[in-house]
Amino acid sequence: MPVPRIRLAVRDWDHVVPLLTGRARARGAALEIETRDITPDVLAEPGLHGGETSFSRYSLGRSGGDDRLVGLPVFLMRGFRQRCVLVRRDSPLTSPRDLAGATIGLTGWPDSGNTWTRALLRAEGVDLSAVEWRVGPLAAGETGKDRVGPRPLPGNVRVAETSLVEGLAGGTFDAIFTPFMPPEMFTARGRFRHLYGDYRAAEAAYYGRTGFVPGIHLLALKREVVDEHPWLPEALQDAFEESKRMWLERRRLLADTTPWLLDELEAQARIFGPDWMPYGTEANAAMTAAFCEELHEQGIAPRPIKAEELFG
């Protein structure tokens, strides 16, 4: 039988480079992987068999009875969220509790990352319904993203009239949530700073409490592809696992992508063990359950979602 050609679209994460170069392969399938600047809409592209998908949008779809996508517990994007809260450099705000009743700009309402970031406030007792949320692009002119989702926005959530950077700098927002940093955060005299003075320590403490790094995007396949090739999800998970292993192996050998990456890799191994971004249902059970709880508690999911609904 001919080997099926499987076309996937993902962003150009370092850990998928071995798959892009062909050093890592999927057994029984010929992978064609495209890299994208933004997360693809897998269902909107007939030529795709699968690709990188928002964890929240996938979860909301499955809980609402839409099973056109089959998610794999392969989280291509993960990351702590404490680093994602920015305030003005002269702001008196220093902790999530200080954001009670604030006006906060964020890059998308139902987004996976922003759901995790709002969870930080909720864990500190902040009433999310008393916050004025404004949804908009980080910088003026950014397009290509659905920022509000399919469901009506709550009454305290509105589309911003300005970009988040402009709004924060001008005082319209007390803080902003963004997964990607404005360029001035990499300069000595930027106008903004992180809310958490030592976000690395806060994130390490978060990991100590929860045992996971939050998942943001996962790999998903179209249902008809899985029906035709039921062995494919396991083969792809193994292939992405191999790609990740090869990537880490090469980084440990060629550690000069930043001056002190070697120190980072050694510290990472001490804190997280051999793999800070594990794949698989069991390895991600606690994280998935916590995310499902947040979607419902924050009013994004209209009903509680069981973690076992998402994979399989």
N, C-alpha and C positions, 0 to 999 in steps of 0.2 A: 504494500500500500504506500502511496506517496506521503511524504512527511508534510503535515499541514503548516502553512505559513501563518504565523500569528503576528498581527500588527498592533503594537502598543504605543501610546503616547505618554510621556512623563516629562517632568522638568529635569534639568541636567544635574541631578544630585551626584556628588562624588562617588557614592557607593554603588551606582549603577554603571559606572564607566567600564568595568570589566565586561559587562553584558554588551555595551555599545561597541567595544573593540573586538568582541568575539572570544575573549579569553574565558569567559563563563558562558555556558550554554544550557539550554533547556532540553532534557532528554525527550525525544519523540516529536520535537517541534522546531521549526526554523523561525527564530524571533526576528522581527523587524521593529526596532525601537526608534521612535522619533522623539527628539527633545523639543520642548515647547517653552516659551517665555512665561506663559500663564497656564494654570491648571486646565486641561482640556475638558470639554463637555463630551464625554464618551458617547452618550446616547444620541447626540446631535450629529455625529459623524459616521455615516454608513460604512466608511472604509476602515474604521477601527474595530478591533476585536475587544479591546479593553484599554485600561490606562489608569493614570493617577486620578483619584477622586476624593472630594471633600468627605471627611469622616462624618460630619454633621448632616450634610445633604443626603449622603447614602443612608445614614441611620433613620432620618426622617422619612425617606422614601420607603424603606423596608417596613417601618412601623405603620406606614399608611397603606400598606398592601401592594406597593410597587416593587415587584421582584424582577424587573428587567435587568438589574445588575446583580452579580454575585460577588460579594466582597471577599477578598483574601486577607487574612491577618498578617499582611505584609505592609507595615506602616512606613511609607517612603519618606514622610516628613514627620518628625517628632521634634519637640523642643519645650523647654521650660518657658513659663510665661512671665515670671517676675521681671525679666529684662524688658518686657514689651510695654511697660507703663512709663510714659514720659511726662515730665512737668517742665515748667520754665525754670531756668537756672536760679532765679531769685525767689522761687516759690517756697512758702513755708511748709508745704506738704511733704511728709516723709514716710507715711505708712498707708496701707490700704484703708484703715479706719478713717483717715483724714479725708477720704473721698465720699463720705456720707453726705448726701444732698448736693454733690458737685455736678457740674456740667462736663460731660466726658465725650470726646470725639473718638470714634472707632471706625475701622476700615470695612466692616460688614457686620450686620446684626446676627444672622444665624451661623456665622463662621465658626469652625471648630476651634481655632485658636482663641478667638474672642470669647467663646463659651468657657474655655478653660481659664481665661484671664478674669472674667466676671466671677468665676468660682472662687478666686482668691479673695475678692471682696466679700462674697457671701460667707466664706469661712470665718471672716473677721467680724461678722455680725452686721455688715452694711446692708441696708434695705435697698435692693436693686430697683424697686419700683419708685423709690424716692430720688433716684438719680435722673438727671436730664441727659439722655443719650442722643448724640448727633452722629449720623452715619454719612461718611463721605470718603473721597480718595485721600491718600496721604499727601500727595502733591497735586497741584492744579494740572489738568489735562490728562490724568490717568483714566483710561477707559478699558473696556473688555471684561468687566466683572459685574456679576449680579450682587449688589451689596445688601439687598433687603430681603430676598427670598420670596417664596410663593405665598406665605401667610401674611395677613395684615399685621402691621407693626403695632405694638402696644402704644397706649396714649402718650407715654413719656419718651417715645422714640420717634425722632423725625430725621428727615434727610437734611444734611448740613448745607448751608448756603455758601460755604467756603471750604477750602481744603483743610485737612487737619493741621498741617504745618502752619498755615496762615492763621487759623483759628486759635491755636495754642500761643503763637507768638503775639497775637493781637489781644489776647485776654478773653476771647469768646469762650474758650474751653479752659477748665482748670487742669485737665490732664487729657492725654490721648492714649489709645491702645493701638499699637502697630507691630506686626511681626517683623517688619523690615525697617531698618533705621534710616532716618533722613541723612543725607550726606554730611551735614554739619556735625553729626555725632562723632565723626572721625576726624574732627579738627580740634584745635586747642581752645577755641573761643566760640563754640557753638552756643546757641541761645537756650538749649534744653539740657536736661539731665535725667537720669533714671530716678523714678520715685524711690526705689530701694537703693539706699546708699551703697550696700554691698550685695548686689543681686546674686552673685555667685554663692555667697554663704546662705542666702535665703533659699536658693534653689537646691543646694545640698541638703538643707534642713527639710525641705519639701520632699525630696527623694527619701530621706530617712523616715519620714512619716508615712509615705504612701507606697514606696517600693517601686515607683515607675516614673518614667519621663512621659509626659502627655503625648498621645498620638494625634496628629493633625490631618494627614492625608493617608489613604491606603490604596492598594492596587485592587482594581475591580475588573471583571470580565462580563461581557454581555451574556445573558442567560442562554441564548440559543447556541453560543459557542461552547458553553459548559455542557449543555444537553448533547451536543454533537461529539464533544471530546471530554467525557467525565473525568479522565485522568489528568487533564490539563492543570487545574488549580494546584494540585500537589507538585506537579512537575515545575510549575512557575515558582512556587514558594521555594522549592529546593534551588532553583536557578538563581533567584534573588538572594537567597542565603549564601550561596557560593560566591556571588558577586561581592556581597558585603564582606565576606571573609577575605577574599583576595584584595579588596580595597584597603582593609585595615592592615593586612600583611605588608602591602607596599608602602603605606604611610609610615609604618614603623621602621621600614628600611630607608625610605626617602623622606625624611622628616623635616625637610627645609622649606616647606610651603609657608611657614612663618618662622621667625627667629627662635621661638621657644616651643614649637609644636611637640618636640620630644618630651619636654617636661609635662605638657598637657596630656599626652598619651599615657605617660606613666601615672599621673594623678588619676586620670580616667579609669585605668585598670584597677587602681587601689580602691576607688569608691564604688564603681559599678561592676567590677569583675570583668569577665571576658567579653561581655556584650551589653552595651547600654541601650541598644535598640533591638530587642529580640523580636523575632517573628513567631507566629503560631498562636493558636487559640488559647491554649492553657497559659502560655507565658504572658498573654495580654488580658487575661480574664479580669483581674482587679481593675486595670485601667479602663477596660471597656465598660464594666459595670458602673464605675464612677462617672464616666462620661454620659452614659444613658441616664443616670440619676440627675445630673446637672441639666441635661436637655429638658427634662420634665420640670424640675424645680424652678428653672428660669422661665418657664412658660413657652419655650420654643417647641417642644413636643407636646401635643394635646393630651397624651396619655403616657403612663409609665412604659418604658421600653425594657424588655428583658434582653440581657446581653446575648443569650443564645439565639435570639431572633436574627442576629446580624450575620452570622457565619454558618453556612451549610445550605 
